């Protein structure tokens, strides 16, 4: 394994220690050997565009390390973030399977490793290895469930404070270890800019700034660079009515 | 056996990706019925006993959201419903309701899963159907981000804005 950007590059899928915890990657040895021969591993710096909305599908990206934002642009040129993809996700799957253009633009939010598999190779891979088809079906089912959850969340959250509280609580499910000094506090790493948070919640950067300022003033949240500390989780939970 | 034939054997999104042999084998287990407007083809929270293929007529797909319904899509012939629930065993989150008199083909869940076990290459066709569901959800999500979701749902359902 080689090091880059403070993380180990996993070039051999058979040796990947994260494999069994990931929805797509936990394949049979035979399928993994095939995957190994058809994938191209690359490391991308923050801000790299993996695919563009509306572009004909070239292939899929298995996000091994790092996170990426999936965004869409309105006809007025306004950019909105659909969701943040986490390690282990397969990106561009619907486009490649259904042969339609990519539904979203995928941009890395931090240095990331992704394995690219071309459309033709991937479709052959599904046909030749039944367990890959099963994994793809599971991943699509999971993605659909997430999308329904997002739709519900958008339909239910009326105020920006509620939307932001929901988002922060969602991030708090993956806290930074050893970062908070007090046990009741939860520290999280937020790599999104306020503009990106605004795009994620369907509001303006100014509103995000104002609402976060309000959370800080009330002593619910401490912000130090990319490290946010949730001081009063209960207060944020009380904001979330649905 | 199919009593109301499809316009074409490959007229639905599932059959379109299957080999003629598999389509023939599936056809041995399918049953076509006419259903009146208002029929709930897939009911939220209830594991469907069968896959539902719409042969003709219009159906609406809705998602429950705090006692309100969000209209996900209106679908016509060729759409397949219940796939996620049948494949994963998870209860459906959406309701699929006939907006007009429809003709549908039903394939029993157990029979379908048995065939998938025997012919795992069917997963590709399954993935296509699931992709369609996901694209539909993603498109609504995009629309909803551009304007409040209640407006999105209010128009098609005839609810007040």
Contacts between the chains, C-beta under 8 A, distances in Angstrom:
chain1	res1	chain2	res2	distance
A	72	B	142	4.9
A	72	B	145	7.3
A	74	B	146	5.2
A	78	B	146	7.7
A	80	B	142	7.4
A	80	B	145	4.4
A	80	B	146	7.1
A	82	B	138	7.0
A	82	B	141	6.0
A	82	B	142	7.0
A	82	B	145	7.3
A	93	B	131	7.2
A	94	B	131	4.3
A	94	B	134	5.1
A	94	B	135	5.4
A	94	B	138	7.4
A	97	B	124	7.8
A	97	B	127	4.9
A	97	B	128	5.9
A	97	B	131	4.5
A	98	B	128	6.0
A	98	B	131	4.3
A	98	B	132	6.6
A	98	B	135	6.7
A	100	B	135	6.8
A	103	B	135	6.4
A	103	B	138	5.0
A	103	B	139	7.7
A	104	B	138	7.4
A	123	B	124	7.5
A	126	B	123	6.8
A	126	B	124	5.2
A	126	B	127	6.8
A	127	B	121	5.9
A	127	B	124	5.8
A	130	B	120	2.9
A	130	B	121	7.0
A	130	B	123	6.3
A	131	B	120	8.0
A	132	B	123	7.9
A	133	B	120	6.2
A	133	B	121	7.4
A	133	B	122	7.8
A	133	B	123	2.5
A	133	B	124	5.8
A	133	B	126	7.2
A	133	B	127	6.4
A	134	B	120	7.4
A	134	B	123	5.8
A	136	B	123	6.8
A	136	B	127	4.8
A	137	B	87	5.5
A	137	B	88	7.8
A	137	B	123	5.7
A	137	B	126	5.2
A	137	B	127	5.6
A	137	B	130	6.0
A	138	B	88	7.1
A	140	B	127	6.1
A	140	B	130	3.9
A	140	B	131	6.1
A	140	B	133	7.7
A	140	B	134	5.7
A	141	B	84	5.1
A	141	B	87	6.7
A	141	B	88	4.9
A	141	B	90	7.2
A	141	B	130	6.3
A	143	B	134	5.4
A	144	B	84	6.3
A	144	B	130	6.7
A	144	B	133	5.3
A	144	B	134	4.7
A	144	B	137	5.8
A	145	B	90	7.6
A	145	B	93	7.3
A	147	B	134	6.3
A	147	B	137	3.7
A	147	B	138	5.8
A	147	B	141	5.8
A	148	B	63	5.9
A	148	B	93	5.3
A	148	B	94	7.4
A	148	B	137	6.0
A	150	B	141	5.5
A	151	B	63	6.2
A	151	B	65	7.6
A	151	B	70	6.1
A	151	B	72	7.6
A	151	B	137	6.5
A	151	B	140	5.8
A	151	B	141	5.7
A	151	B	144	6.3
A	151	B	149	7.1
A	152	B	63	6.7
A	152	B	65	4.9
A	152	B	70	7.4
A	154	B	141	7.3
A	154	B	144	4.8
A	154	B	145	7.1
A	154	B	149	4.9
A	155	B	65	4.4
A	155	B	66	7.7
A	155	B	68	7.4
A	155	B	70	5.4
A	155	B	144	7.3
A	155	B	149	4.2
A	155	B	150	6.8
A	155	B	153	7.2
A	156	B	65	6.2
A	156	B	66	5.7
A	202	B	145	5.0
A	242	B	66	6.1
